[in-house]
Amino acid sequence: MKRFFKMCIFAIAAAAAASCGEKKEGGDFHYLLDEFADLKVMRYQVPGWEALSLQQKEYAYHLAEAAKYGRDILWDQNCKWNLPIRHAVENVLENYSGDRDCPDFETFTVYAKRLFFSNGIHHHYAEDKFFPECPREYFASLFEAVGVEGADALLDVIYSPDKYLQRRSTSKEGDIVALSSVNFYDGVSRKEVEDYYAGIEDPSDREPVSYGLNTKVVKGPDGIIREEPWKVGGIYSAAISKICEELEAAASVAENDIQKKALSLLVEYYRSGDLRKWDEFNIEWVKDTIGTVDFINGFVEDYNDPLGRKGSWEGYVNIKDFEASARTEALSASAQWFEDNSPVDPRFRKAKVKGVSAKVINAVCLAGDSYPSTPIGINLPNADWIRKEYGSKSVTIANITEAYDKAAQESPKNLLDEFAYSDEEKELVRKWGSLADAIHTDLHECLGHGSGQLLPGVSTTAMGEYASALEEARADLFGLYYCADPKLIELGIVPSEEAYKAEYSSYIRNGLFTQFTRVELGRPNTEAHMQNRKLIAEWCYEKGAAANVIEKKVRDGKTYFVVNDYPALRGLFAELLAEVQRIKSEGDYAAGKALIEKYAVNIDPELHREVRERYAALGLKPYGGFVNPDIVPVVKGGKVVDYDIVYCDDYLGQMLSYGRKYGVL
């Protein structure tokens, strides 16, 4: 899946047993639930749930249960120490009988919240290890009070300034496999992994499997390098077995035969570990364009792997928003026009765009790599040959975007007033920003990721560790270029030719400046989506300098970035899109590396300090995530007669209840 991200008290023992309280939508529903560190936790509503049939609700229920049973897998994938640390922290939160009101316990609680939010000891976005603010001695006393075994080893991992510092290393020096904390490799070097896959891949295969997507690479005592599969009977067997049980239950109440066949193939894949079955599942899954309820379930994204191979476990359940889908359906119906008129070399365009299915959805359950932090747009599957021959599904997630917007309205301060230069710019964004942002997301997901093609013989892994950032840049540039196209007015998607300017203004401001509120001072820019935005904005700023396309202005000691020439900026987007597509299509690793390292990584230290200071004064949290509503069976006379949506009002309560119910590893 390619992803598009939104930029932006618990009473433990008794309350944790029933973490959710509000049943109905509307009224005085509050979106913002909790804030701590640099994070905010929100809730989302599920419009359209009551319109589902009982069968559809039951289908969604079992898909959601399957999604939640994968939670432990992601924790272990992120770092081998994450699950034992989480279990120890859960033990304290559930059972500690000492003083819970002292400052040290409060800081311990903040650490616990951060741990749950990030699915481990590394920041979910920046990927650096974070540390408790309470002393190690106090943390140790909590572990001792509840009888945690192996406490010293866990504390060494938690507090050590030298161990497990990054979830995914992007270091230019040293071995990025050895330097990464992810649990995808054991006892092997980067060269050994790359040599291993070079020895088993078939460059002539026109339908290659995603080599390494669902395995751990290890070197045994015999010195032989091998893959150990994540499957029933292999690694993560206990969790995957529960996932399969729920998927089979879902298949029994699926909406149509396509869904049933897809689920059957997915279960076969989980039981066998056969990546050909994964491809067969994706081909069948793409065909289901008629169902109301849909899902994602599996080892999907490779962003967390320093070598861009291993899939992090992810689950998602959603229902279609039929009214809002009219916009994305209009785009997908014109997919061939957009491909034919793309500013890239005709050799890199698809002669025939197949099966681009686009819709707007409302999330029902987030899980694994999409929980608590979730994208607002999704495009699947990832295999280029499947996308080319069978098509893809692209979605934008309406209720998540709405929740972000509604939660922001609950705050008295905002980024726009602080960082936009003029009243005209602010008015432009207030008038058109929400619509323009949604359209850019639609274009990015519905068409951008599905556009273009590799030349024959070019490997899907040719871009190596730079693949994710370059792919996101390609899709972003596609969306940015077409945001300003008159075709959108012709299709009835955009009411004004001025609307795109709001997105251009916001994108440049964010890419050059405001997004770095999320990066600690002195640290490089390492996250793929942030690298993508910096690459685009910095490249356009440099290339347009002579014509003053983007101008850096300083007023009252504050820095601003202002777009002076919107048509010229569109031309720069077109030029860079053509180059990034060429790089990917030709497999030009050296050129891709050069782009990323020059424009995407290093942050100007003075600008970095300024933006963080100005942002801190606003009192906002740069990262957001969500709790799920519960899907609760309604039983009468021993029979399930309905499924209610019950909205959670306790962040830690949900985390603890998930640990008890779905903690199988």
C-alpha positions as CSV (number, residue, x, y, z in Angstrom):
1,M,0.0,0.0,0.0
2,K,1.2,3.5,-0.8
3,R,0.2,5.9,1.9
4,F,-0.8,9.6,2.2
5,F,-0.5,11.1,5.6
6,K,-2.4,14.0,7.1
7,M,0.0,16.8,8.2
8,C,-0.7,18.0,11.1
9,I,-6.7,9.9,31.9
10,F,-7.4,7.3,32.6
11,A,-8.6,5.4,35.7
12,I,-6.7,2.2,35.2
13,A,-7.9,-0.9,36.9
14,A,-11.7,-0.7,36.8
15,A,-12.1,1.7,33.8
16,A,-9.8,-0.3,31.6
17,A,-12.2,-3.2,31.6
18,A,-14.8,-1.1,29.8
19,S,-12.8,1.4,27.8
20,C,-15.6,2.7,25.6
21,G,-18.7,4.6,26.5
22,E,-20.5,6.7,23.8
23,K,-22.8,4.8,21.5
24,K,-24.4,7.4,19.2
25,E,-23.0,9.8,16.6
26,G,-23.6,13.5,16.6
27,G,-24.6,15.7,19.5
28,D,-21.7,16.8,21.7
29,F,-19.2,14.3,20.2
30,H,-15.7,15.4,21.1
31,Y,-12.9,14.4,18.7
32,L,-9.8,15.3,20.8
33,L,-9.3,12.7,23.5
34,D,-5.8,13.0,24.9
35,E,-2.6,15.0,24.5
36,F,0.9,14.2,25.7
37,A,4.5,14.7,24.5
38,D,4.3,15.6,20.8
39,L,1.1,13.6,20.3
40,K,-2.6,13.9,20.3
41,V,-5.1,11.1,20.3
42,M,-8.5,11.5,18.6
43,R,-11.7,9.7,17.9
44,Y,-13.5,9.2,14.6
45,Q,-17.1,8.6,13.9
46,V,-18.4,5.9,11.4
47,P,-21.1,7.5,9.3
48,G,-23.2,5.0,7.3
49,W,-22.9,2.1,9.9
50,E,-26.6,2.0,10.6
51,A,-27.4,1.7,6.9
52,L,-25.5,-1.6,6.7
53,S,-27.4,-4.9,6.7
54,L,-26.9,-7.3,9.6
55,Q,-24.8,-9.5,7.3
56,Q,-22.6,-6.5,6.3
57,K,-22.1,-5.6,9.9
58,E,-21.2,-9.1,10.8
59,Y,-18.7,-9.2,7.9
60,A,-17.1,-6.0,9.1
61,Y,-17.0,-7.3,12.7
62,H,-15.0,-10.4,11.8
63,L,-12.7,-8.5,9.6
64,A,-12.0,-6.0,12.4
65,E,-11.3,-8.9,14.8
66,A,-8.9,-10.4,12.3
67,A,-7.2,-7.0,12.0
68,K,-6.8,-6.6,15.8
69,Y,-5.3,-10.0,16.2
70,G,-2.3,-8.8,14.2
71,R,-1.3,-6.1,16.7
72,D,1.5,-8.1,18.4
73,I,3.1,-8.9,15.1
74,L,3.9,-5.3,14.3
75,W,5.2,-4.7,17.8
76,D,7.7,-7.6,17.4
77,Q,8.6,-6.5,13.9
78,N,9.5,-3.0,15.0
79,C,12.0,-4.4,17.6
80,K,12.5,-7.7,19.3
81,W,12.3,-6.1,22.7
82,N,9.0,-4.3,22.2
83,L,6.7,-7.0,23.3
84,P,8.5,-7.9,26.6
85,I,8.7,-4.2,27.4
86,R,5.0,-3.7,26.6
87,H,4.0,-6.6,28.7
88,A,6.1,-5.3,31.6
89,V,4.5,-1.8,31.3
90,E,1.0,-3.3,31.1
91,N,1.8,-5.2,34.3
92,V,2.6,-1.9,36.1
93,L,-0.5,-0.1,34.7
94,E,-2.8,-2.9,35.6
95,N,-1.3,-4.0,39.0
96,Y,0.8,-1.3,40.7
97,S,-0.7,-0.5,44.0
98,G,1.6,2.4,45.0
99,D,1.3,6.1,44.7
100,R,-0.1,6.9,41.2
101,D,-0.3,10.7,41.8
102,C,3.4,11.5,42.2
103,P,5.3,13.2,39.4
104,D,7.5,10.2,38.6
105,F,4.4,8.0,38.0
106,E,2.9,10.7,35.8
107,T,6.1,10.7,33.6
108,F,6.0,6.9,33.6
109,T,2.5,7.1,32.3
110,V,3.5,9.5,29.6
111,Y,6.2,7.0,28.5
112,A,3.6,4.2,28.5
113,K,1.3,6.3,26.3
114,R,4.1,7.0,23.9
115,L,5.1,3.3,23.8
116,F,1.5,2.3,22.9
117,F,1.2,5.1,20.3
118,S,4.4,4.1,18.5
119,N,3.9,0.3,18.8
120,G,7.3,0.2,20.5
121,I,10.2,2.1,21.9
122,H,10.9,4.2,18.7
123,H,9.0,7.3,17.6
124,H,6.3,6.2,15.1
125,Y,7.4,8.9,12.6
126,A,10.9,10.1,13.4
127,E,12.0,6.5,14.1
128,D,14.4,7.5,16.9
129,K,14.2,5.8,20.3
130,F,12.5,7.9,23.0
131,F,13.3,7.8,26.7
132,P,11.4,8.0,29.9
133,E,11.7,11.2,31.9
134,C,11.5,9.4,35.2
135,P,14.8,8.1,36.6
136,R,15.8,4.5,35.9
137,E,15.7,3.7,39.6
138,Y,12.1,4.7,39.8
139,F,11.2,2.6,36.7
140,A,13.1,-0.3,38.3
141,S,11.1,0.1,41.5
142,L,7.8,-0.2,39.5
143,F,9.0,-3.4,37.8
144,E,10.1,-4.8,41.2
145,A,6.7,-3.9,42.8
146,V,4.8,-6.0,40.2
147,G,7.3,-8.8,39.8
148,V,8.6,-8.2,36.3
149,E,11.1,-10.9,35.3
150,G,14.3,-9.9,33.5
151,A,13.8,-6.3,34.5
152,D,17.5,-5.3,34.3
153,A,17.7,-6.4,30.6
154,L,14.5,-4.5,29.8
155,L,15.7,-1.4,31.5
156,D,19.0,-1.6,29.7
157,V,17.2,-1.4,26.4
158,I,14.8,1.3,27.5
159,Y,17.5,3.6,29.0
160,S,20.7,2.8,27.0
161,P,21.9,5.8,25.0
162,D,23.9,3.4,22.7
163,K,21.6,0.5,21.9
164,Y,18.6,0.3,19.5
165,L,18.7,4.0,18.7
166,Q,16.8,3.9,15.4
167,R,14.0,1.7,14.3
168,R,15.2,2.0,10.6
169,S,18.6,3.4,10.0
170,T,19.3,5.8,7.2
171,S,22.9,6.3,8.1
172,K,25.4,7.1,5.3
173,E,28.1,5.3,7.3
174,G,28.0,1.8,8.5
175,D,25.7,-1.1,7.8
176,I,22.0,0.1,7.8
177,V,20.8,-3.5,8.4
178,A,23.0,-3.9,11.5
179,L,22.2,-0.3,12.7
180,S,18.4,-0.8,12.4
181,S,16.3,-2.1,15.4
182,V,13.7,-3.7,13.2
183,N,13.3,-7.5,13.7
184,F,13.6,-8.4,10.1
185,Y,17.2,-9.7,10.1
186,D,19.4,-11.7,12.5
187,G,23.1,-12.1,12.2
188,V,23.3,-10.9,8.6
189,S,24.9,-7.8,7.0
190,R,23.4,-5.7,4.3
191,K,25.7,-7.2,1.7
192,E,24.7,-10.7,2.7
193,V,21.0,-9.9,2.4
194,E,21.4,-8.2,-1.0
195,D,23.6,-11.1,-2.3
196,Y,21.0,-13.6,-1.0
197,Y,18.2,-12.1,-2.9
198,A,20.3,-11.5,-6.0
199,G,20.9,-15.2,-6.0
200,I,17.2,-16.2,-6.0
201,E,15.5,-13.4,-8.0
202,D,14.8,-14.0,-11.7
203,P,15.3,-10.8,-13.6
204,S,13.5,-12.2,-16.6
205,D,10.3,-12.9,-14.6
206,R,7.6,-10.5,-15.8
207,E,5.4,-11.4,-12.8
208,P,7.9,-11.4,-9.9
209,V,6.8,-12.1,-6.4
210,S,7.6,-9.6,-3.6
211,Y,10.8,-11.4,-2.6
212,G,11.2,-11.3,1.2
213,L,7.9,-9.6,2.0
214,N,6.9,-12.1,4.6
215,T,10.1,-13.6,6.0
216,K,12.9,-12.9,8.4
217,V,16.4,-13.4,7.1
218,V,18.8,-15.2,9.5
219,K,22.2,-16.8,9.5
220,G,22.2,-20.1,11.3
221,P,24.9,-21.7,13.4
222,D,26.0,-23.4,10.2
223,G,26.7,-20.1,8.6
224,I,24.0,-20.6,6.0
225,I,21.7,-17.7,5.3
226,R,18.0,-18.6,5.1
227,E,14.5,-17.1,5.3
228,E,12.1,-18.0,8.1
229,P,8.5,-17.4,7.1
230,W,5.8,-15.5,8.9
231,K,3.0,-18.0,8.6
232,V,0.9,-20.6,10.4
233,G,3.5,-23.0,11.8
234,G,6.2,-20.5,11.4
235,I,7.1,-17.1,13.0
236,Y,4.0,-15.4,14.5
237,S,2.0,-18.7,14.1
238,A,-0.3,-18.0,17.2
239,A,-1.4,-14.6,15.9
240,I,-1.7,-15.6,12.3
241,S,-3.8,-18.6,13.3
242,K,-6.3,-16.3,15.1
243,I,-6.3,-14.0,12.0
244,C,-7.2,-16.9,9.8
245,E,-10.0,-18.0,12.1
246,E,-11.6,-14.6,11.9
247,L,-11.0,-14.3,8.1
248,E,-12.8,-17.6,7.6
249,A,-15.7,-16.4,9.8
250,A,-15.8,-13.3,7.6
251,A,-15.9,-15.3,4.4
252,S,-19.0,-17.1,5.6
253,V,-20.9,-13.8,5.6
254,A,-19.1,-12.0,2.8
255,E,-21.2,-9.7,0.5
256,N,-20.2,-11.5,-2.8
257,D,-18.3,-14.5,-4.2
258,I,-15.3,-12.3,-5.2
259,Q,-14.8,-11.4,-1.5
260,K,-15.2,-15.1,-0.5
261,K,-12.6,-16.2,-3.0
262,A,-10.2,-13.4,-2.0
263,L,-10.5,-14.3,1.6
264,S,-9.9,-18.0,0.8
265,L,-6.7,-17.1,-1.0
266,L,-5.5,-14.9,1.8
267,V,-6.0,-17.7,4.3
268,E,-4.1,-20.1,2.0
269,Y,-1.3,-17.6,1.8
270,Y,-1.1,-17.2,5.6
271,R,-1.1,-21.0,6.0
272,S,1.5,-21.7,3.3
273,G,3.7,-18.5,3.2
274,D,3.6,-18.8,-0.6
275,L,4.0,-15.3,-2.1
276,R,2.3,-16.5,-5.3
277,K,-0.8,-16.9,-3.2
278,W,-0.3,-13.4,-2.0
279,D,-0.3,-12.2,-5.6
280,E,-3.4,-14.3,-6.4
281,F,-5.2,-12.8,-3.4
282,N,-4.3,-9.2,-4.5
283,I,-5.5,-9.9,-8.1
284,E,-8.8,-11.2,-6.7
285,W,-9.1,-8.4,-4.1
286,V,-8.7,-5.7,-6.8
287,K,-11.7,-7.2,-8.7
288,D,-14.1,-6.4,-5.8
289,T,-15.4,-3.0,-6.8
290,I,-19.1,-3.7,-5.9
291,G,-18.9,-4.5,-2.2
292,T,-19.7,-1.9,0.5
293,V,-17.3,-3.3,3.1
294,D,-13.6,-3.7,2.3
295,F,-10.4,-4.5,4.1
296,I,-6.6,-4.6,4.1
297,N,-4.9,-7.5,6.0
298,G,-1.4,-8.7,5.6
299,F,2.3,-7.9,5.5
300,V,2.0,-4.8,3.2
301,E,4.3,-1.8,3.4
302,D,8.1,-1.9,3.3
303,Y,8.7,1.6,4.7
304,N,10.1,0.2,8.0
305,D,12.7,-2.0,6.3
306,P,16.0,-0.3,5.6
307,L,16.3,-2.4,2.4
308,G,12.7,-1.8,1.4
309,R,11.6,-5.5,1.3
310,K,9.9,-6.6,4.4
311,G,6.2,-5.9,4.9
312,S,5.0,-4.5,8.2
313,W,1.8,-6.1,9.3
314,E,-1.3,-4.0,8.8
315,G,-5.1,-4.2,9.0
316,Y,-7.8,-1.9,7.9
317,V,-11.6,-2.2,7.7
318,N,-13.8,0.3,6.0
319,I,-17.1,1.0,4.3
320,K,-17.8,2.9,1.2
321,D,-19.0,6.5,1.3
322,F,-21.2,6.4,-1.8
323,E,-22.0,10.1,-2.0
324,A,-18.4,11.3,-1.6
325,S,-17.1,8.7,-4.0
326,A,-18.5,10.5,-7.0
327,R,-15.4,12.7,-7.2
328,T,-12.9,9.9,-7.1
329,E,-15.0,7.9,-9.5
330,A,-14.8,10.8,-12.0
331,L,-11.0,10.8,-11.7
332,S,-10.7,7.0,-12.1
333,A,-13.0,7.1,-15.2
334,S,-10.6,9.6,-16.8
335,A,-7.4,7.8,-15.7
336,Q,-6.3,7.2,-19.3
337,W,-6.5,10.9,-20.1
338,F,-4.3,11.8,-17.2
339,E,-1.8,9.1,-18.1
340,D,-1.7,10.2,-21.8
341,N,-1.2,13.9,-20.9
342,S,1.4,13.4,-18.2
343,P,4.5,15.5,-18.7
344,V,6.8,12.4,-18.5
345,D,8.6,10.8,-21.4
346,P,6.0,8.7,-23.4
347,R,8.2,5.6,-23.0
348,F,7.4,5.7,-19.3
349,R,3.6,6.1,-19.7
350,K,1.2,3.2,-19.6
351,A,-0.3,2.6,-23.0
352,K,-3.4,1.2,-21.4
353,V,-4.4,2.0,-17.8
354,K,-6.3,-0.9,-16.4
355,G,-8.7,-1.1,-13.5
356,V,-8.1,2.0,-11.5
357,S,-10.8,1.8,-8.9
358,A,-11.2,4.9,-6.8
359,K,-13.6,5.6,-3.9
360,V,-14.0,7.5,-0.7
361,I,-14.3,5.4,2.4
362,N,-15.0,5.7,6.1
363,A,-12.7,3.7,8.5
364,V,-14.3,1.2,10.8
365,C,-11.2,-0.3,12.3
366,L,-7.5,0.6,12.2
367,A,-4.8,-2.0,13.1
368,G,-1.2,-2.8,13.0
369,D,0.9,-0.3,11.1
370,S,-2.2,1.9,10.6
371,Y,-3.0,2.2,14.4
372,P,-3.1,4.6,16.1
373,S,-1.4,6.7,13.4
374,T,-3.1,6.2,10.1
375,P,-2.9,7.5,6.5
376,I,-5.7,9.5,5.0
377,G,-5.2,7.9,1.6
378,I,-4.3,4.4,0.4
379,N,-3.4,2.8,-2.9
380,L,-3.0,-1.0,-3.3
381,P,-1.6,-3.4,-4.3
382,N,2.1,-2.6,-4.4
383,A,3.3,-5.0,-7.1
384,D,3.9,-3.0,-10.3
385,W,3.0,-5.9,-12.6
386,I,-0.4,-6.4,-10.9
387,R,-1.1,-2.7,-11.1
388,K,-0.2,-2.7,-14.7
389,E,-2.2,-5.9,-15.7
390,Y,-5.1,-5.9,-13.3
391,G,-5.3,-2.4,-11.8
392,S,-5.4,-1.0,-8.3
393,K,-7.7,0.3,-5.6
394,S,-7.3,3.9,-4.5
395,V,-9.1,5.4,-1.5
396,T,-9.3,8.6,0.5
397,I,-10.5,8.2,4.0
398,A,-13.2,10.8,4.7
399,N,-14.0,10.2,8.4
400,I,-10.3,10.3,9.4
401,T,-9.8,13.6,7.5
402,E,-12.9,15.0,9.1
403,A,-11.7,13.9,12.6
404,Y,-8.4,15.8,12.0
405,D,-10.3,18.9,11.0
406,K,-12.8,18.8,13.8
407,A,-10.1,18.1,16.4
408,A,-8.2,21.1,15.1
409,Q,-11.3,23.3,15.5
410,E,-11.3,22.4,19.1
411,S,-7.9,24.3,19.5
412,P,-7.9,28.1,19.6
413,K,-4.6,28.4,17.7
414,N,-3.5,27.3,14.2
415,L,-0.5,27.0,11.9
416,L,-2.0,29.1,9.1
417,D,-2.1,32.3,11.1
418,E,1.4,31.8,12.3
419,F,3.2,30.8,9.1
420,A,1.3,32.2,6.2
421,Y,2.7,35.6,5.1
422,S,-0.2,37.7,4.0
423,D,-3.9,38.0,4.6
424,E,-4.5,37.2,1.0
425,E,-2.7,33.9,1.3
426,K,-4.6,33.0,4.5
427,E,-7.9,33.8,2.8
428,L,-7.0,31.7,-0.2
429,V,-6.3,28.7,2.0
430,R,-9.4,29.2,4.2
431,K,-11.5,29.4,1.1
432,W,-10.1,26.6,-1.0
433,G,-7.6,24.7,1.2
434,S,-9.7,21.9,2.4
435,L,-11.0,21.1,-1.0
436,A,-7.7,21.5,-2.7
437,D,-6.0,19.2,-0.2
438,A,-8.6,16.6,-0.7
439,I,-8.2,16.7,-4.5
440,H,-4.4,16.5,-4.2
441,T,-4.9,13.4,-2.0
442,D,-7.3,11.9,-4.5
443,L,-4.9,12.5,-7.4
444,H,-2.0,11.2,-5.4
445,E,-3.7,8.0,-4.4
446,C,-6.2,7.4,-7.2
447,L,-3.9,8.1,-10.2
448,G,-0.4,9.1,-9.1
449,H,0.7,5.7,-7.6
450,G,-0.9,3.9,-10.5
451,S,0.7,6.0,-13.2
452,G,3.9,5.2,-15.2
453,Q,5.7,2.0,-15.9
454,L,9.1,0.4,-15.5
455,L,11.1,-0.4,-18.6
456,P,11.6,-4.1,-19.3
457,G,14.2,-5.7,-17.1
458,V,14.1,-3.0,-14.4
459,S,13.7,-4.5,-11.0
460,T,11.0,-3.2,-8.6
461,T,13.8,-3.0,-5.9
462,A,16.2,-1.0,-8.1
463,M,15.8,2.1,-5.9
464,G,16.9,0.3,-2.8
465,E,16.6,2.3,0.4
466,Y,15.5,5.4,-1.5
467,A,12.5,3.7,-3.1
468,S,9.8,4.8,-0.7
469,A,10.7,8.5,-0.7
470,L,11.0,8.6,-4.5
471,E,7.7,6.8,-5.0
472,E,5.9,9.2,-2.7
473,A,7.5,12.1,-4.5
474,R,6.4,10.7,-7.9
475,A,2.7,10.4,-6.7
476,D,2.8,13.8,-5.0
477,L,4.2,15.5,-8.1
478,F,1.6,13.8,-10.2
479,G,-1.1,15.2,-7.9
480,L,0.4,18.7,-7.7
481,Y,0.8,19.0,-11.5
482,Y,-2.8,18.0,-12.2
483,C,-4.3,20.0,-9.3
484,A,-4.0,23.0,-11.6
485,D,-5.3,21.4,-14.8
486,P,-8.4,22.7,-16.4
487,K,-9.5,19.1,-16.8
488,L,-10.7,19.1,-13.2
489,I,-13.1,22.0,-13.9
490,E,-14.3,20.2,-17.0
491,L,-15.0,17.1,-14.8
492,G,-16.9,19.2,-12.3
493,I,-14.4,18.4,-9.5
494,V,-13.1,21.9,-9.0
495,P,-15.4,25.0,-9.1
496,S,-12.6,27.6,-9.6
497,E,-9.3,27.8,-11.4
498,E,-7.9,29.5,-8.4
499,A,-8.4,26.6,-6.0
500,Y,-5.1,24.9,-6.8
501,K,-3.1,27.9,-5.5
502,A,-4.2,27.1,-2.0
503,E,-2.6,23.6,-2.2
504,Y,0.6,25.0,-3.8
505,S,1.0,27.6,-1.1
506,S,0.4,25.1,1.7
507,Y,2.6,22.5,0.2
508,I,5.7,24.7,-0.3
509,R,5.3,26.2,3.2
510,N,5.1,22.8,4.7
511,G,7.8,21.1,2.6
512,L,10.4,23.9,3.2
513,F,9.6,24.8,6.7
514,T,6.6,23.8,8.9
515,Q,7.0,20.0,8.7
516,F,10.3,20.2,10.6
517,T,8.4,20.9,13.8
518,R,8.4,17.0,13.9
519,V,12.1,16.6,13.8
520,E,14.4,17.1,16.8
521,L,17.0,19.8,16.5
522,G,20.2,18.5,15.0
523,R,18.6,15.5,13.5
524,P,18.3,14.8,9.8
525,N,15.1,14.4,7.9
526,T,14.6,10.6,7.6
527,E,11.0,9.7,7.2
528,A,10.0,8.8,3.6
529,H,6.9,11.1,3.3
530,M,8.8,14.1,4.9
531,Q,11.8,13.4,2.6
532,N,9.4,13.4,-0.4
533,R,8.0,16.8,0.5
534,K,11.3,18.4,1.3
535,L,12.8,17.1,-2.0
536,I,10.0,18.6,-4.0
537,A,9.9,22.0,-2.2
538,E,13.7,22.4,-2.0
539,W,14.2,21.4,-5.7
540,C,11.6,23.9,-6.9
541,Y,12.9,26.6,-4.6
542,E,16.4,26.2,-6.0
543,K,15.4,25.8,-9.7
544,G,13.0,28.7,-9.5
545,A,15.4,31.1,-7.7
546,A,16.4,33.1,-10.8
547,A,12.7,33.9,-11.6
548,N,11.8,34.3,-7.9
549,V,9.1,31.7,-8.2
550,I,9.3,31.0,-4.5
551,E,10.5,33.8,-2.3
552,K,11.9,33.7,1.2
553,K,10.7,36.7,3.2
554,V,11.6,37.8,6.7
555,R,9.3,40.1,8.7
556,D,9.7,41.0,12.4
557,G,12.4,38.4,12.7
558,K,10.1,35.6,11.3
559,T,10.7,33.6,8.1
560,Y,8.0,33.0,5.5
561,F,8.0,31.2,2.1
562,V,5.7,32.8,-0.5
563,V,4.8,31.5,-3.9
564,N,5.0,34.4,-6.4
565,D,4.4,32.6,-9.7
566,Y,1.9,29.7,-9.5
567,P,2.0,28.8,-13.2
568,A,5.8,28.7,-13.2
569,L,5.7,26.5,-10.1
570,R,3.4,24.1,-11.9
571,G,6.0,24.0,-14.7
572,L,8.7,23.0,-12.1
573,F,6.5,20.3,-10.7
574,A,6.2,18.9,-14.3
575,E,9.9,19.0,-14.8
576,L,10.7,17.2,-11.6
577,L,7.9,14.7,-12.2
578,A,9.5,13.8,-15.5
579,E,12.8,13.3,-13.9
580,V,11.6,11.2,-10.9
581,Q,9.6,9.0,-13.3
582,R,12.7,8.6,-15.5
583,I,14.7,7.5,-12.5
584,K,12.2,4.9,-11.4
585,S,11.4,3.7,-14.9
586,E,15.1,3.2,-15.8
587,G,16.2,2.0,-12.4
588,D,18.7,4.8,-12.1
589,Y,19.8,4.2,-8.5
590,A,22.6,6.8,-8.6
591,A,20.4,9.6,-9.7
592,G,17.7,8.7,-7.2
593,K,20.3,8.7,-4.4
594,A,21.7,12.0,-5.5
595,L,18.2,13.7,-5.4
596,I,17.4,12.4,-2.0
597,E,20.7,13.2,-0.4
598,K,21.0,16.7,-1.9
599,Y,17.4,17.9,-1.3
600,A,15.6,15.6,1.2
601,V,17.8,14.9,4.2
602,N,19.7,17.9,5.6
603,I,17.7,20.7,7.4
604,D,19.0,24.2,7.7
605,P,19.7,24.5,11.5
606,E,18.6,28.1,11.8
607,L,15.3,27.5,10.1
608,H,14.9,24.4,12.1
609,R,15.3,26.1,15.4
610,E,13.0,29.0,14.4
611,V,10.2,26.8,13.2
612,R,10.3,24.6,16.4
613,E,10.3,27.7,18.6
614,R,7.4,29.3,16.8
615,Y,5.4,26.0,16.8
616,A,6.1,25.4,20.5
617,A,4.6,28.8,21.3
618,L,1.3,27.7,19.7
619,G,1.0,24.8,22.1
620,L,-0.1,22.3,19.3
621,K,0.9,18.7,18.9
622,P,2.5,17.8,15.5
623,Y,1.4,14.2,15.4
624,G,-2.0,12.6,15.7
625,G,-3.5,9.2,16.0
626,F,-6.8,7.5,16.8
627,V,-8.6,5.1,19.1
628,N,-11.0,2.7,17.4
629,P,-14.7,2.5,18.2
630,D,-15.8,-0.9,19.4
631,I,-18.1,-3.1,17.3
632,V,-20.3,-4.7,19.9
633,P,-22.6,-7.7,19.1
634,V,-26.2,-7.1,20.4
635,V,-27.5,-10.5,21.6
636,K,-31.2,-11.3,22.2
637,G,-32.5,-14.7,23.0
638,G,-29.0,-16.2,22.5
639,K,-28.8,-14.8,18.9
640,V,-26.9,-11.8,17.6
641,V,-29.5,-9.4,16.2
642,D,-27.3,-6.4,15.6
643,Y,-23.8,-4.8,16.0
644,D,-23.5,-1.5,17.7
645,I,-20.7,1.1,17.3
646,V,-19.6,2.2,20.7
647,Y,-17.1,5.1,20.8
648,C,-14.1,4.9,23.0
649,D,-13.4,7.6,25.6
650,D,-10.3,6.1,27.3
651,Y,-7.0,5.9,25.3
652,L,-5.0,3.8,27.7
653,G,-8.1,1.8,28.5
654,Q,-8.3,0.6,24.9
655,M,-4.6,-0.1,24.8
656,L,-4.8,-2.3,27.9
657,S,-8.0,-4.1,26.8
658,Y,-6.3,-4.8,23.4
659,G,-3.3,-6.3,25.2
660,R,-5.6,-8.6,27.2
661,K,-7.8,-9.7,24.4
662,Y,-5.5,-9.7,21.4
663,G,-2.1,-10.3,23.0
664,V,-1.3,-13.8,21.7
665,L,2.5,-13.6,21.2
